Amino acid sequence: MRRWLRHHRYALQVALRRLRGHGLSSLANILVIALMLVVPLLGAAALQSAQPLMRQLAVNPELTLFLTPGLDTAAQQALQARIRTEADEQVAQVRLIPAAQAMDELRADPAWAQAFDALPANPLPDTLVVTLKDTDAPTRIADTLMQAWQHWPGVDRIQLDSDWVRRLESLLALLRTGLTLLAGAVLIVVLATVFNTVRLQALTQREEIAVARLVGATEPFVRRPFLYVGALTGLAASLLAWLLAGLALIPLNRMLERFTHTYDLEWVLHLPPPADLLSAGALTVLLGAVAARLSVTRHTRF
Amino acid sequence: MIEFQHVFKSYGRGRNILADVNFSTEAGEFLFISGPSGAGKSTLLKLVAGLEPASRGAITVNHHRINRLNARTLPYLRRTVGLILQHTHLLFDRRVIDNVLLPLAVLGLDARTAITRARAAMDKVGLRGKEDYWPIELSGGEQQRLAIARAIVGRPAILIADEPTANLDAASALRIMDVFRDFNQVGVTTLIASHDAPLMARYARRTLHVEAGRFTDLPGVPT
């Protein structure tokens, strides 16, 4: 066990010496990998930070039921009661807005007042505004209710006032898919960069490898420092990526704050939770070691 | 200790470098391999160290049949064989002491023991005080002695040297030969390939003479 630990300590020292020996190119490799990691990190930050925003926005999606012109008050109230009875679990509130009230509200806006004066009669229909309860899948529930209600007698047309929430959800799903693809591309970049670094190092260390074999080094002994080079490159790149992503969030949040303030919203980007960051870092370290293993096995056959 | 039985060596389908070589050595023996350049001396030493496989025949070193060892087990045999090749294979980007420490790192010795043994090996070959030098700062003879220090630091049972005095002046050559003799006297089997007839005559040991791939066993004068 002690011998095994000494071998690993030796491999670590050799790896650090090699990284130091090729300081500039090691730094360039670490920087390339770190910059590639920053992009999905920021993407993940945006996605994860958007989840609470989504809930905040979708808290009260509303369905507006435009009633058939001429529907009498009793029928309107019956419709209101039916909604309450059949969809009580999903519905938070049902409000009847008579056409006259809607017209009065619009007339209060000077921009509309003149336009309505020109009309011979009130063109607005009576409406039922149904506010849904806050759930995890508001758009799906709203869709189901729309499908059911649009065939009810007395209902002329239904409009989902929170339709844009669905678009935002779709956009986020698209971002999530894009992020997954981007993460895949980053993994390939990590593999390729470390593979090439180790290939160059194996070429420059030919003499050392040959001498080590002469004095009885096993292949794991020869390979181990290269694996450490790969893993250390991954580790340094991960740490640098976290730092860069953290720094990038400062001006991004400043700009975002100005933007969201105009919508009266709170949206602050923050890095993914430490557990996720550690998992991503561990994966990068592992990938570095795997790439080094593939490269060193291939390039030390002499 | 070392036994060759009907050993042939050729490269590809070319002519035999070695043809039907048979000899054996006892533990602690001092043996010269002599012959003109290109006769196959270096090839024979490489076969003993397991650096090259034999084309035919059986080679036994330290009770191990070399051709039965695989890539995983061969390194462990190499640790029992100290090898000094014509080209010293020093690591010029490491200090002198670090070159000597390499075989001990392979063995996984603790740092204190490794340093003690490396200093002792350097002392034996007369390089004391040059631990922190770079190999390039050493003379040709000193570089050769550094290669010897690296070969002996792991306390091998067999020491193999290929033309260790070829590029040295007479005084340096004698000093290096004395180092080999000292190791042989403490029981290390020593094989030295050389074509320096006066030097071999001076040490008057058993000599395997190789010419055109065939060996003649010439007994030495007991010392």
Interface residues (C-beta under 8 A of the other chain):
Chain A: R2 R3 W4 R6 H7 Y10 G21 E207 E208 A210 V211 A212 R213 L214 V215 G216 A217 T218 E219 F221
Chain B: A49 L51 A71 R72 P75 Y76 L77 R78 R79 L83 L85 H89 L90 L91 D93 L102 P103 A105 V106 L107 G108 L109 D110 R150 G154
